[in-house]
């Protein structure tokens, strides 16, 4: 039996600036039985097209992007940052192409409606992809962003996803 309970979006009362930008999240997807995650500290939450949405960005070089692109949906998981900071750092610095990061991390994979997430999380957003948009050099209105963040030309794809369920421990 899962420790999580579904909560409504109105009950999800957290600062996205703290939750995403300071405490970080794991973006987790599965394709052909392979689960992989990456740590992310860029993204947001809001309303778009009449839906509760999250948005995340994933660089084309990331292995997780291949799984996200192949899957219908993915999860965003949030942890007790103090307790899991080392794991979050590891998940953001090692490629899933090189090793099974999930196994090495010691995290426990669970699924809801076919979407993988981690039992150790404190909050889980189960998401369905709505839109993917490539961020190109021509996208920037503020030209300093390109030079500051994309010196290696490893641009992100922006994903806008519907938050279908929110699970709270």
Buried (B, 14 or more C-beta within 10 A) or exposed (E): EEEBEEBEEEEBEEEEEEBBBEBBBBBBBBEEEBBBBBBBEBBBBEEBEEBBBBBBBBBBEBBBBBBBBEBEBBBBBBBEBEEBEEBBEBBBEBEBEEEEBBEEBEBEBBEBEEBBBBBBBBBBBBBBBBEBEEBEEEEBEEEEEBEEBBEEEEBBBBBBBBBBBBBBB
